[in-house]
Amino acid sequence: MNPFEMVAIIVVAVMIASVLRAKYSHTRRGRDGLGQAEDSAETLRLREEVKDLKERLKVLERITVDKENSLARQIDELRDR
């Protein structure tokens, strides 16, 4: 057997194995109960959680900025006296 033929056969075998692995890992994932519907449900739950956390962060930022402004205002009022 020619060395180039051997390399070609190895490349083809690796390609076939990767295609089969991709195909069977997808079907096995569905059988384990980790199907696409559950993934999308988990994704939606996580998106909602991120949305809630962003809203909380906005509130905290607003409170922090308000406190800084009120503190600066109080300092300015004391200086003006």
ZARO-708195 format. One record per residue (C-alpha): x, y, z; residue in three letters. Coordinates in Angstrom, 1 decimal. Example, Ala and Ser with C-alpha at 12.3 -4.5 7.8 and 13.67 -1.06 7.14 Angstrom:
2
- xx; yy; zz; r
- 12.3; -4.5; 7.8; ALA
- 13.7; -1.1; 7.1; SER
This chain:
81
- xx; yy; zz; r
- 0.0; 0.0; 0.0; MET
- 1.3; 3.4; -0.9; ASN
- 1.8; 5.9; 2.0; PRO
- -0.4; 8.5; 0.3; PHE
- -3.2; 5.9; 0.0; GLU
- -2.8; 5.2; 3.7; MET
- -3.0; 8.9; 4.6; VAL
- -6.1; 9.3; 2.4; ALA
- -7.8; 6.3; 4.1; ILE
- -7.0; 7.7; 7.5; ILE
- -8.5; 11.1; 6.6; VAL
- -11.6; 9.5; 5.2; VAL
- -12.0; 7.3; 8.3; ALA
- -11.7; 10.3; 10.6; VAL
- -14.2; 12.3; 8.6; MET
- -16.7; 9.4; 8.7; ILE
- -16.2; 9.0; 12.5; ALA
- -16.7; 12.7; 13.2; SER
- -19.9; 12.7; 11.1; VAL
- -21.2; 9.6; 13.0; LEU
- -20.2; 11.0; 16.3; ARG
- -22.1; 14.3; 15.6; ALA
- -25.2; 12.4; 14.4; LYS
- -25.4; 9.9; 17.3; TYR
- -24.5; 12.4; 20.0; SER
- -27.5; 14.5; 18.9; HIS
- -29.9; 11.6; 19.1; THR
- -28.4; 10.4; 22.4; ARG
- -28.9; 13.9; 23.8; ARG
- -32.6; 13.7; 22.9; GLY
- -33.0; 10.3; 24.6; ARG
- -31.4; 11.5; 27.8; ASP
- -34.2; 14.0; 28.4; GLY
- -32.1; 17.0; 27.6; LEU
- -33.9; 17.8; 24.4; GLY
- -34.2; 21.0; 22.6; GLN
- -37.5; 21.9; 24.3; ALA
- -36.0; 21.7; 27.7; GLU
- -33.0; 23.6; 26.6; ASP
- -35.2; 26.4; 25.3; SER
- -37.2; 26.4; 28.5; ALA
- -34.0; 26.7; 30.5; GLU
- -32.8; 29.4; 28.2; THR
- -36.0; 31.4; 28.6; LEU
- -35.8; 31.0; 32.4; ARG
- -32.2; 32.3; 32.4; LEU
- -33.2; 35.2; 30.1; ARG
- -35.9; 36.2; 32.6; GLU
- -33.5; 36.0; 35.5; GLU
- -31.0; 38.2; 33.7; VAL
- -33.8; 40.7; 32.9; LYS
- -34.8; 40.8; 36.5; ASP
- -31.2; 41.3; 37.6; LEU
- -30.7; 44.1; 35.2; LYS
- -33.8; 45.8; 36.5; GLU
- -32.4; 45.5; 40.1; ARG
- -29.1; 46.9; 39.0; LEU
- -30.8; 49.9; 37.5; LYS
- -32.6; 50.5; 40.7; VAL
- -29.4; 50.2; 42.7; LEU
- -27.6; 52.6; 40.4; GLU
- -30.4; 55.1; 40.6; ARG
- -30.3; 54.9; 44.5; ILE
- -26.6; 55.3; 44.5; THR
- -26.6; 58.3; 42.1; VAL
- -29.5; 59.9; 44.1; ASP
- -27.5; 59.5; 47.3; LYS
- -24.4; 61.0; 45.8; GLU
- -26.4; 64.0; 44.4; ASN
- -28.2; 64.6; 47.7; SER
- -24.9; 64.4; 49.6; LEU
- -23.2; 66.8; 47.2; ALA
- -26.2; 69.1; 47.5; ARG
- -26.0; 69.0; 51.3; GLN
- -22.3; 69.8; 51.2; ILE
- -22.9; 72.7; 48.9; ASP
- -25.7; 74.0; 51.2; GLU
- -23.3; 73.9; 54.2; LEU
- -20.7; 75.8; 52.2; ARG
- -23.1; 78.5; 51.2; ASP
- -24.0; 79.2; 54.9; ARG
